Amino acid sequence: MNDLILILTEPWAIRALITCSLIGVMYGVLGCFIVLRNMSLIGDALSHSILPGVFFAFILFGYSTIGFFMGSVVAGLLTALLITWIQQNIKTKNDAAIGIVFTLMFSIGVIGISWLNNEGGVHLDLKDFLIGSIMGISNEDIVLTLLITAYTVGSVVLFYRYLFITTFQPVIASTMGISTKMVHYFLMLMLSFAIVAGLKIVGVILVVALLITPSSTALLLSNKLKNVIMISALIGLLSSVLGLILSIIYNTPPGPAMVIVAASFYFIAALFSPEKGLVLRTIRSYRQRQKIEREDILRQAIKHDAQNPLTIAKLTDRLGINLQTIKKHLKHLSENGVIINGNEISLTAKGVGQAQSLVRAHRLWESYQVQTMGLSEGQIHDEADRLEHHLTDELLDEVDRKLGYPETDPHGSPIPKKSKRLNKSLISQRMNVRLRILKEQVNESVESELWELGLLPNTYVTITKITSKKVVLTQGQKTIEMEPDLAGQVIVSKK
């Protein structure tokens, strides 16, 4: 660690650290629009096409940072214009046009630099242009990178609205009088500047990776463009700085190290992003599957009564779920006061309400398929069986209204009415959780019945048992029994 600190205090390391930081932020900001506009391949083309600019700039100006900058920008813009011309005037696919032009320009650059080294008596290390070289960074490079970064970030801030609307709504932008073509070429100009700025650090081969990887990572973490830009800039900064430090520690070129760090951030986000991460998506999918299986158990339970009891053997046979999983689901449902689990499985009042909601969803959707989609009775069951677990109350209310509040489904079975129980009702809560009786109840009748039971506003109770005929509560050392209908109207809070 001491050796690393000593190295980082060297003048060349400080110059490299400053330049890397600026490039990381600039690439992060600009890369968002490159990715969103599907311009990643164009960015790759421009990065490879600047080599002819380096060659001709050296012939005209010698070894000059400003000369390389001017030559590279001209080569980049020439590449962009040539690609656009081919796409618009010759029947060639867009990606093919990009590939033709950038390989042509890259080949000219490689041949030119090789000729200078072999015939011109000049040493221009092609490797430094391809993968970068931190040792060659000068104060001139820092000033140039600072100016380009300020120009790029400032342009994005100043023209953010134009970039936003032409990225997401180009047709609307055109109707508003905004030239999408001009914005496109302006973005290409900024891209050319940015590529030139990163030439010494990353090289032409890897520059596109730092343009697209941080922004792609940010898009996994947020859906708001302003947040994406800030996150991308931060990831670009961290990737560049950490990559530089790793390249110093392991004595490797800085560009590949930066790309590896950026790619590491990307794969971490791809796995653990709150909304789009594979791990959390898998967990949500697993929980959804568990929910569906438990709801299928409730559907089976409501079909049975005392004369035809439901047993574990019947459940495993009808649902096709292994015995161990069935037992786990039954334990969960029992702990939540939804079923009474014994040799015979029966629903509590809370479970009946949940099961009837599922039956209502199933039969309403069957009715909707027959009346509005023209399906026959034999075609509707499987689809309704699949969707009943995903239909929201709002959607079901709309379907119910549109169908004219039907009383029976296409098979003649009655459609249960919507439960009047509230989402925050006492009976909808989990057992053995401390709950507070709220002061504001649905009506004075509920308040009066609570008063008679000794349940005053802001007092706390815990549900200890739910059956089909009663809900058992504890308040301190006192046990209180309440009818399920009343428990479905009492509003409580967990706070």
KETOR-792168 format. One line per field, with one value per residue (C-alpha): chain; x, y, z; residue in three letters; residue number from 0. Coordinates in steps of 0.001 Angstrom, whole numbers, plus 500000, padded with zeros to 6 digits. Layout:
// KETOR-792168
mol = c(A:...)
east = c(X:...)
north = c(Y:...)
up = c(Z:...)
type = c(ALA:...)
seq = c(NUM:...)
***
This chain:
// KETOR-792168
mol = c(A:A:A:A:A:A:A:A:A:A:A:A:A:A:A:A:A:A:A:A:A:A:A:A:A:A:A:A:A:A:A:A:A:A:A:A:A:A:A:A:A:A:A:A:A:A:A:A:A:A:A:A:A:A:A:A:A:A:A:A:A:A:A:A:A:A:A:A:A:A:A:A:A:A:A:A:A:A:A:A:A:A:A:A:A:A:A:A:A:A:A:A:A:A:A:A:A:A:A:A:A:A:A:A:A:A:A:A:A:A:A:A:A:A:A:A:A:A:A:A:A:A:A:A:A:A:A:A:A:A:A:A:A:A:A:A:A:A:A:A:A:A:A:A:A:A:A:A:A:A:A:A:A:A:A:A:A:A:A:A:A:A:A:A:A:A:A:A:A:A:A:A:A:A:A:A:A:A:A:A:A:A:A:A:A:A:A:A:A:A:A:A:A:A:A:A:A:A:A:A:A:A:A:A:A:A:A:A:A:A:A:A:A:A:A:A:A:A:A:A:A:A:A:A:A:A:A:A:A:A:A:A:A:A:A:A:A:A:A:A:A:A:A:A:A:A:A:A:A:A:A:A:A:A:A:A:A:A:A:A:A:A:A:A:A:A:A:A:A:A:A:A:A:A:A:A:A:A:A:A:A:A:A:A:A:A:A:A:A:A:A:A:A:A:A:A:A:A:A:A:A:A:A:A:A:A:A:A:A:A:A:A:A:A:A:A:A:A:A:A:A:A:A:A:A:A:A:A:A:A:A:A:A:A:A:A:A:A:A:A:A:A:A:A:A:A:A:A:A:A:A:A:A:A:A:A:A:A:A:A:A:A:A:A:A:A:A:A:A:A:A:A:A:A:A:A:A:A:A:A:A:A:A:A:A:A:A:A:A:A:A:A:A:A:A:A:A:A:A:A:A:A:A:A:A:A:A:A:A:A:A:A:A:A:A:A:A:A:A:A:A:A:A:A:A:A:A:A:A:A:A:A:A:A:A:A:A:A:A:A:A:A:A:A:A:A:A:A:A:A:A:A:A:A:A:A:A:A:A:A:A:A:A:A:A:A:A:A:A:A:A:A:A:A:A:A:A:A:A:A:A:A:A:A:A:A:A:A:A:A:A:A:A:A:A)
east = c(500000:502822:504438:501135:500754:504300:503625:500366:502261:504522:503820:502951:500517:498811:498404:496995:494609:493225:492793:491146:488679:487682:487323:485271:482738:482566:482112:479486:477405:477744:477408:473799:472646:474879:473266:469703:470016:471469:474681:477129:478342:478829:480884:483036:483383:484435:486974:488676:488376:490504:493798:493997:493566:496548:498617:497849:498120:501632:502622:501245:502027:504509:504067:501489:498595:496519:497428:496346:493124:492270:493171:491192:488075:488183:488602:485712:483378:484387:483542:480151:479303:480421:478377:475288:475732:475964:472944:470827:471956:473040:470983:473235:472113:473004:475322:477026:477660:479228:481418:482587:483584:485260:487326:488423:489452:491121:493121:494287:495427:497316:499056:499941:501416:503306:504748:505917:507685:509279:510007:509733:512256:509673:508623:504857:503991:500750:500137:499865:497010:495283:495257:496522:499588:499452:503147:502646:500114:501337:500029:498722:496643:495158:494139:492646:490734:489452:488170:486499:484890:483588:482297:480602:478977:478010:476433:474408:473143:472406:470729:469265:465674:466641:468667:465842:463022:465021:466120:462683:460227:461959:458649:457252:460592:460296:456760:458055:460604:463611:466046:466760:469511:471322:471073:472427:475452:475996:476080:478540:480747:480753:481449:484449:485828:485331:487059:490064:490256:490409:492922:495998:494346:492070:493117:490856:489981:488545:487140:483678:483583:483863:481182:478568:479288:478741:475591:474260:474884:473060:470069:469776:469603:467155:464492:464775:467198:468638:469331:470797:473187:474399:474808:476599:478990:479756:480345:482526:484585:485007:485828:488517:490163:490005:491159:494153:495087:494787:496901:499618:499453:499560:501655:499082:497790:495196:492513:491830:491867:489261:487067:487263:486225:483358:482207:482369:480009:477715:477504:476965:474062:472760:472606:471465:469619:466421:464130:466002:468580:468532:468837:465933:463853:464412:463406:460263:459428:459864:457646:455006:455049:454642:451715:449997:450390:448927:446017:445409:445129:442486:440593:440563:439547:436480:435130:434890:432681:432112:430507:433403:436488:439773:442846:446540:446378:443691:445736:448910:446937:444988:447702:450617:452801:455037:454016:456814:455859:452166:452966:455095:452257:449701:451915:452249:448484:447735:450146:448416:444983:443736:443141:442628:445200:444559:443633:441011:441738:439118:439036:438738:436573:439664:440433:436882:437129:440420:439170:435972:438038:439905:436677:435239:438310:438175:434486:434429:437296:435550:432460:434589:436209:432849:431026:433740:436237:433741:435381:433433:432933:435484:438233:438066:438954:442732:443256:441087:442902:446227:445146:443078:446271:447314:444074:443915:440795:440597:440658:438066:435780:436029:435299:432360:430950:431467:429671:426717:427458:426605:425447:426580:429487:429116:428913:426002:428064:427380:429903:430711:430180:433135:434130:433319:436266:438874:442539:443564:440893:441709:440913:443269:446313:448743:448421:450708:451442:450813:448051:446677:442941:442621:440441:438703:436543:434189:431063:429707:428235:431702:433003:430103:430701:434398:433495:431278:434167:436466:438582:439242:440983:444818:444855:446825:445622:447087:445251:445867:443282:440923:438173:435153:432995:435245:438423:440261:442269:444462:444843:447370:446104:442562:441120:438440:436315:434939:432690:434504:432158:433044:436773:436475:435365:437713:440582:443965:447575:450877:452352)
north = c(500000:502416:501669:502390:505719:506669:505803:507808:510880:510742:513533:511098:509228:512452:513466:510022:510130:513545:512530:509225:510965:513461:510770:508536:511290:512449:508940:508156:511234:510949:507174:507315:508939:506683:503559:504901:505913:502509:504245:501891:500510:504045:504854:501819:502945:506477:505223:503084:505701:508368:506619:508210:511563:510776:509824:512944:515217:513944:514642:518199:519243:516705:515201:517708:517087:519814:518435:514915:516348:518275:515390:512864:515058:515626:511876:511119:513610:512379:508827:509921:511782:508883:506354:508563:509132:505386:504664:507279:506898:503274:500178:498908:497891:500332:498043:496943:500583:501249:498154:499037:502605:502079:499088:501118:504099:501885:500089:503400:504543:501330:501378:505067:504735:501574:503431:506270:503789:501815:504414:507798:507166:508129:506075:506183:503131:501778:499892:503198:504273:500894:500215:503486:504521:506408:507269:509561:511914:515506:518709:519601:516399:517309:520776:519367:516652:519206:521472:518583:517297:520763:521179:517764:517952:521594:520761:517920:520225:523100:521018:518340:518923:518623:515479:513997:514529:513521:510358:509192:511015:511930:512293:514748:516600:517034:518399:520903:522165:520485:519116:515553:515356:518383:516942:513650:515322:517436:514246:512742:515804:515424:511722:512481:514921:512373:509589:511773:512744:509083:508060:508235:506404:503761:503508:503205:499534:499832:503365:502154:499844:502812:504599:501860:499788:502438:503724:500189:499547:502745:501755:498583:500673:503422:504323:508110:509675:512282:509592:507335:510101:510756:507057:506462:509350:507953:504431:505832:507759:504734:502418:504742:505464:501885:500561:502896:501821:498136:498680:500221:497412:494596:496425:496119:498596:500934:500593:496854:497226:500027:497944:494949:497122:498655:495212:493993:496797:495822:492155:493033:495280:492606:490189:492431:495399:495999:495960:494145:492014:488297:487278:489406:488505:484841:485470:487343:484552:481974:483953:484361:480613:480008:482455:480742:477308:478553:480176:476924:475219:477757:477128:473421:473965:476066:473282:470898:470725:468489:465795:465832:466887:467948:465922:466258:463187:464827:468049:466335:464349:467303:469980:467745:469195:467013:466222:468211:471395:470904:470582:473737:475694:474377:475423:478935:479255:477968:480433:483257:482208:481221:477488:475045:472347:468854:465508:467447:470900:473632:477384:480019:483085:484879:481991:481889:485566:485044:481906:483624:486457:483883:482213:485625:486429:483051:483158:486819:486263:483221:485375:488099:485648:484312:487641:489859:487476:485047:481961:478808:477326:474623:477155:479420:477445:477082:480767:481874:479404:481030:484683:484550:484921:488126:490097:493197:494309:497427:495392:492931:495787:497177:493755:493295:496694:496110:492749:494269:492616:489013:486592:483377:482368:480638:477247:478413:478619:481619:484472:485587:489268:491458:491214:494312:493725:496453:495954:497259:495301:493326:489958:490584:490831:488109:486332:487042:490581:493579:495738:499138:499910:503178:506011:506560:503539:503021:503989:504612:501103:499548:502017:501128:497377:497872:499946:497120:494668:497001:497849:501584:503679:503416:500263:497246:493703:490498:487870:484440:482335:482540:480021:480050:481462:483659:485703:485389:488394:489050:492433:492155:489259:489547:487311:488756:486923:488781:487776:487530:490052:492673:491826:492469:496064:497074:499203:498616:499664:497935:501168)
up = c(500000:500816:497456:495697:497499:496523:492891:492880:494070:491017:488466:485672:487954:489028:485386:484571:487560:486579:482945:483869:486169:483487:480834:483128:483859:480228:478828:481447:480556:476777:476704:477940:474709:472604:474100:474077:470417:469442:468325:470029:466705:465379:468478:467751:464124:465062:467582:464933:462207:463870:463023:459527:461266:463487:460444:458383:461434:462098:458487:458694:462283:463655:467123:468403:470783:469126:465720:466681:468092:464934:462638:464674:464805:461056:460453:462817:461162:457696:458815:460152:456934:454739:456759:456585:452842:452156:454343:452573:448966:448467:449161:451918:455413:458188:460134:456901:455918:459320:459039:455524:456373:459724:458569:455532:457687:460280:457590:456088:459528:460304:456916:457287:460784:459781:456768:459006:461293:458458:455764:457428:460155:462786:465788:466401:468499:467075:470308:472206:469931:470076:473846:475343:477287:480594:480493:477478:479113:479137:480691:477239:477260:480647:479478:476277:478163:480677:477901:476048:479250:480128:476570:476524:479964:479412:476052:477575:480344:477949:475238:477504:476342:472676:473306:475390:472913:469827:471634:472783:470473:467195:465311:467851:467821:464053:464352:466915:464392:466019:463448:464518:461888:463344:466865:465528:463923:467027:469092:466603:467014:470801:470366:468146:470729:473528:471614:470926:474603:475641:472999:475264:478174:476659:473020:469999:470548:474058:474043:473039:476087:478459:476460:476613:479750:482498:480798:480285:483978:484939:482791:484873:488036:487059:484496:484848:482372:484757:487358:484661:483557:487126:487940:484640:485317:488773:487438:484653:487221:489510:486597:485273:488633:489943:486568:486615:490152:489219:486110:488274:490843:488288:485680:482896:480278:481854:479183:479617:483420:483235:480941:483303:486264:484272:483135:486754:487800:484934:485918:489585:488539:486163:489087:491954:490428:492490:489447:486672:488484:487732:491398:492627:489561:490402:494018:492921:490468:493251:495627:492919:492301:496051:496148:493215:494786:498095:496289:494411:497807:498848:495602:496352:499981:499172:496952:499923:502990:506013:503858:501392:503407:501819:502782:502048:499811:497648:497409:496251:493686:492248:492288:491274:494052:496193:499769:501397:499533:500341:504052:503928:502272:504763:507673:506211:505604:509091:510727:508843:510070:506609:507125:509965:509320:510616:509180:507248:505835:506254:505730:508417:507857:506570:504224:502898:501953:500101:498337:497226:495740:493639:492550:491650:489535:487767:486923:485943:483517:482042:481482:479904:477485:476333:476050:474567:472943:471449:472972:473693:477161:476422:475665:478696:481816:481444:480629:483558:485806:484874:485088:488276:490327:488533:488086:490289:492172:490008:486792:488124:489155:485617:484082:486450:485471:481746:481895:483769:487129:486105:488792:487101:484837:481420:483176:485347:488558:490842:490831:494406:495100:495960:499604:501634:503904:503919:503016:506455:508328:511421:509848:506915:509220:510190:513516:516471:515225:517496:515953:516937:516801:514892:516147:512788:511903:508947:510913:514397:514600:514415:517017:519312:519030:519732:522802:524106:523659:525589:522538:522754:520081:520021:522128:520955:520262:518825:516778:518294:516468:513498:512789:510514:513336:515467:515682:518989:520205:523215:524891:527668:529799:528449:525705:523408:520846:517825:514930:511557:509917:512530:512240:508509:509174:512023:510722:512339:511892:512653:514027)
type = c(MET:ASN:ASP:LEU:ILE:LEU:ILE:LEU:THR:GLU:PRO:TRP:ALA:ILE:ARG:ALA:LEU:ILE:THR:CYS:SER:LEU:ILE:GLY:VAL:MET:TYR:GLY:VAL:LEU:GLY:CYS:PHE:ILE:VAL:LEU:ARG:ASN:MET:SER:LEU:ILE:GLY:ASP:ALA:LEU:SER:HIS:SER:ILE:LEU:PRO:GLY:VAL:PHE:PHE:ALA:PHE:ILE:LEU:PHE:GLY:TYR:SER:THR:ILE:GLY:PHE:PHE:MET:GLY:SER:VAL:VAL:ALA:GLY:LEU:LEU:THR:ALA:LEU:LEU:ILE:THR:TRP:ILE:GLN:GLN:ASN:ILE:LYS:THR:LYS:ASN:ASP:ALA:ALA:ILE:GLY:ILE:VAL:PHE:THR:LEU:MET:PHE:SER:ILE:GLY:VAL:ILE:GLY:ILE:SER:TRP:LEU:ASN:ASN:GLU:GLY:GLY:VAL:HIS:LEU:ASP:LEU:LYS:ASP:PHE:LEU:ILE:GLY:SER:ILE:MET:GLY:ILE:SER:ASN:GLU:ASP:ILE:VAL:LEU:THR:LEU:LEU:ILE:THR:ALA:TYR:THR:VAL:GLY:SER:VAL:VAL:LEU:PHE:TYR:ARG:TYR:LEU:PHE:ILE:THR:THR:PHE:GLN:PRO:VAL:ILE:ALA:SER:THR:MET:GLY:ILE:SER:THR:LYS:MET:VAL:HIS:TYR:PHE:LEU:MET:LEU:MET:LEU:SER:PHE:ALA:ILE:VAL:ALA:GLY:LEU:LYS:ILE:VAL:GLY:VAL:ILE:LEU:VAL:VAL:ALA:LEU:LEU:ILE:THR:PRO:SER:SER:THR:ALA:LEU:LEU:LEU:SER:ASN:LYS:LEU:LYS:ASN:VAL:ILE:MET:ILE:SER:ALA:LEU:ILE:GLY:LEU:LEU:SER:SER:VAL:LEU:GLY:LEU:ILE:LEU:SER:ILE:ILE:TYR:ASN:THR:PRO:PRO:GLY:PRO:ALA:MET:VAL:ILE:VAL:ALA:ALA:SER:PHE:TYR:PHE:ILE:ALA:ALA:LEU:PHE:SER:PRO:GLU:LYS:GLY:LEU:VAL:LEU:ARG:THR:ILE:ARG:SER:TYR:ARG:GLN:ARG:GLN:LYS:ILE:GLU:ARG:GLU:ASP:ILE:LEU:ARG:GLN:ALA:ILE:LYS:HIS:ASP:ALA:GLN:ASN:PRO:LEU:THR:ILE:ALA:LYS:LEU:THR:ASP:ARG:LEU:GLY:ILE:ASN:LEU:GLN:THR:ILE:LYS:LYS:HIS:LEU:LYS:HIS:LEU:SER:GLU:ASN:GLY:VAL:ILE:ILE:ASN:GLY:ASN:GLU:ILE:SER:LEU:THR:ALA:LYS:GLY:VAL:GLY:GLN:ALA:GLN:SER:LEU:VAL:ARG:ALA:HIS:ARG:LEU:TRP:GLU:SER:TYR:GLN:VAL:GLN:THR:MET:GLY:LEU:SER:GLU:GLY:GLN:ILE:HIS:ASP:GLU:ALA:ASP:ARG:LEU:GLU:HIS:HIS:LEU:THR:ASP:GLU:LEU:LEU:ASP:GLU:VAL:ASP:ARG:LYS:LEU:GLY:TYR:PRO:GLU:THR:ASP:PRO:HIS:GLY:SER:PRO:ILE:PRO:LYS:LYS:SER:LYS:ARG:LEU:ASN:LYS:SER:LEU:ILE:SER:GLN:ARG:MET:ASN:VAL:ARG:LEU:ARG:ILE:LEU:LYS:GLU:GLN:VAL:ASN:GLU:SER:VAL:GLU:SER:GLU:LEU:TRP:GLU:LEU:GLY:LEU:LEU:PRO:ASN:THR:TYR:VAL:THR:ILE:THR:LYS:ILE:THR:SER:LYS:LYS:VAL:VAL:LEU:THR:GLN:GLY:GLN:LYS:THR:ILE:GLU:MET:GLU:PRO:ASP:LEU:ALA:GLY:GLN:VAL:ILE:VAL:SER:LYS:LYS)
seq = c(0:1:2:3:4:5:6:7:8:9:10:11:12:13:14:15:16:17:18:19:20:21:22:23:24:25:26:27:28:29:30:31:32:33:34:35:36:37:38:39:40:41:42:43:44:45:46:47:48:49:50:51:52:53:54:55:56:57:58:59:60:61:62:63:64:65:66:67:68:69:70:71:72:73:74:75:76:77:78:79:80:81:82:83:84:85:86:87:88:89:90:91:92:93:94:95:96:97:98:99:100:101:102:103:104:105:106:107:108:109:110:111:112:113:114:115:116:117:118:119:120:121:122:123:124:125:126:127:128:129:130:131:132:133:134:135:136:137:138:139:140:141:142:143:144:145:146:147:148:149:150:151:152:153:154:155:156:157:158:159:160:161:162:163:164:165:166:167:168:169:170:171:172:173:174:175:176:177:178:179:180:181:182:183:184:185:186:187:188:189:190:191:192:193:194:195:196:197:198:199:200:201:202:203:204:205:206:207:208:209:210:211:212:213:214:215:216:217:218:219:220:221:222:223:224:225:226:227:228:229:230:231:232:233:234:235:236:237:238:239:240:241:242:243:244:245:246:247:248:249:250:251:252:253:254:255:256:257:258:259:260:261:262:263:264:265:266:267:268:269:270:271:272:273:274:275:276:277:278:279:280:281:282:283:284:285:286:287:288:289:290:291:292:293:294:295:296:297:298:299:300:301:302:303:304:305:306:307:308:309:310:311:312:313:314:315:316:317:318:319:320:321:322:323:324:325:326:327:328:329:330:331:332:333:334:335:336:337:338:339:340:341:342:343:344:345:346:347:348:349:350:351:352:353:354:355:356:357:358:359:360:361:362:363:364:365:366:367:368:369:370:371:372:373:374:375:376:377:378:379:380:381:382:383:384:385:386:387:388:389:390:391:392:393:394:395:396:397:398:399:400:401:402:403:404:405:406:407:408:409:410:411:412:413:414:415:416:417:418:419:420:421:422:423:424:425:426:427:428:429:430:431:432:433:434:435:436:437:438:439:440:441:442:443:444:445:446:447:448:449:450:451:452:453:454:455:456:457:458:459:460:461:462:463:464:465:466:467:468:469:470:471:472:473:474:475:476:477:478:479:480:481:482:483:484:485:486:487:488:489:490:491:492:493:494)
***
